[in-house]
Amino acid sequence: MWKTALLLIFTLIVVPVVAFNFDEPLTNLQQTTLNKLLIVYGIAAAACFVISTITNNYSQVDKLWSIIPVPYAWIVAVDADYEPRLLLMAILVTIWAARLTYNFNRRGGYSWKFWEGDEDYRWAILRQKPGLTSPFLWMLFNLFFISAYQMGLILLMTLPTVKSMNGGALGIFDWVLAILFIGFVVMEYVADQQQWDYQTEKHRRRNAGEELGDYYKKGFTHTGLWGKMRHPNYTAEQSIWIVFYFFSVAATGNWLNWSIIGSLLLVLLFKGSSDFSEEISAKKYPEYAKYQKEVPRFIPFTK
C-alpha cells in the first residue's frame, strides 16, 4: 500500500510540474486564479488532516469530495467575469456536486457535528495492513495520501476551468460535452440507487429475520448496471471528469494540455480503490470471485 501511495504522491507532484513546463505559460489572470485555488486547497487539506487526527474519523476528505469542486469552479468563473463556457462548467460541477452530496448524506456521511458521520469502512481495514499499523506511519499516510494527495487530486480535476479561461467562443462541442456530462451524472445516480435499493432491502430482510432468497443471499449488487460492470458508479465518475477535461480542448483548440492530469490521476486512483474494494468483497462474499470472472470491471462488453 505504501508503494502505491508513494507512487501516486510522486505523480501528483512531478507530473503537473512537467506538464506545466511543456505547455503554454499561464496568463497573469490564470496564475492569479490558480493561486487562489491553491490557498483554498491548502486550508482544506490541513483541516482534513487536523480534524481526522483529533477525531480518529478519516473520512473528512470524503465529506469534502463532492463539495469543494463547487467553490473551485465558481472562483474561476467569477475571475473570468462569467465567461459563457466557465459559467456552464461551474453549473455542471454544481449539478454533479448536489447529486453526489445527497448520496453521501443519505449513507450517513454527514452529521450536524461536522467532524462526525460514518467513516468509510475501508479505512479501518487499511489501518491493519502491514506498514500502517504503527500510529506514526498511519499519521504520515493520513497527512500525505488521505489529506494532501486526495485533496490535491480534487483540485487537479477542476483545473480544466483554469485552462479554459479566455478561450474561444462557446460552441456546439461544448453543448455536446454538457449533454455527456449530465448523462454520466444520471448514470451514476442510477447505479447508486440500484446499490442503495439492494443493500437496504437486504439489511431489512436480515434485521426482520426474513429469508434472503438467492437474490439477496449473494450479498452484493449484481443486476441492472451492476450486471454490465462491477463498478458502474466508478465508470460514471471517471467519465464525468474525462468529459470535463474536454471543455479545455474546446476552449484552446488543443487536444492535449496540462489540465488532463486530474482525470488521468483519477483513473489511477479508482483502479487502486476498486482493487482494494474487490479484495474485501472477495473475502466477504463467496460468489464474488465468479462475478469478477463474468462481469467486466469498468467497461461493459469487454470480456
Stockholm file with secondary structure:
# STOCKHOLM 1.0

chainA/1-303         MWKTALLLIFTLIVVPVVAFNFDEPLTNLQQTTLNKLLIVYGIAAAACFVISTITNNYSQVDKLWSIIPVPYAWIVAVDADYEPRLLLMAILVTIWAARLTYNFNRRGGYSWKFWEGDEDYRWAILRQKPGLTSPFLWMLFNLFFISAYQMGLILLMTLPTVKSMNGGALGIFDWVLAILFIGFVVMEYVADQQQWDYQTEKHRRRNAGEELGDYYKKGFTHTGLWGKMRHPNYTAEQSIWIVFYFFSVAATGNWLNWSIIGSLLLVLLFKGSSDFSEEISAKKYPEYAKYQKEVPRFIPFTK
#=GR chainA/1-303 SS CHHHHHHHHHHHHHHHHHHHHTSCCCCHHHHHHHHHHHHHHHHHHHHHHHHHHHHCCCCHHHHHHTTTHHHHHHHHHHHTTSCHHHHHHHHHHHHHHHHHHHHHHHTTCCCSSTTCSCCCHHHHHHTTSTTSCSHHHHHHHIIIIIIIIHHHHHHHHHTHHHHTTTCSCCCHHHHHHHHHHHHHHHHHHHHHHHHHHHHHHHHHHHHHTCCCHHHHHTCSCCSGGGGTCSCHHHHHHHHHHHHHHHHHHHHHSCSCCGGGHHHHHHHHHHHHHHHHHHHHHHHHCTTHHHHHHHSCSSSTTCC
#=GC SS_cons         CHHHHHHHHHHHHHHHHHHHHTSCCCCHHHHHHHHHHHHHHHHHHHHHHHHHHHHCCCCHHHHHHTTTHHHHHHHHHHHTTSCHHHHHHHHHHHHHHHHHHHHHHHTTCCCSSTTCSCCCHHHHHHTTSTTSCSHHHHHHHIIIIIIIIHHHHHHHHHTHHHHTTTCSCCCHHHHHHHHHHHHHHHHHHHHHHHHHHHHHHHHHHHHHTCCCHHHHHTCSCCSGGGGTCSCHHHHHHHHHHHHHHHHHHHHHSCSCCGGGHHHHHHHHHHHHHHHHHHHHHHHHCTTHHHHHHHSCSSSTTCC
//
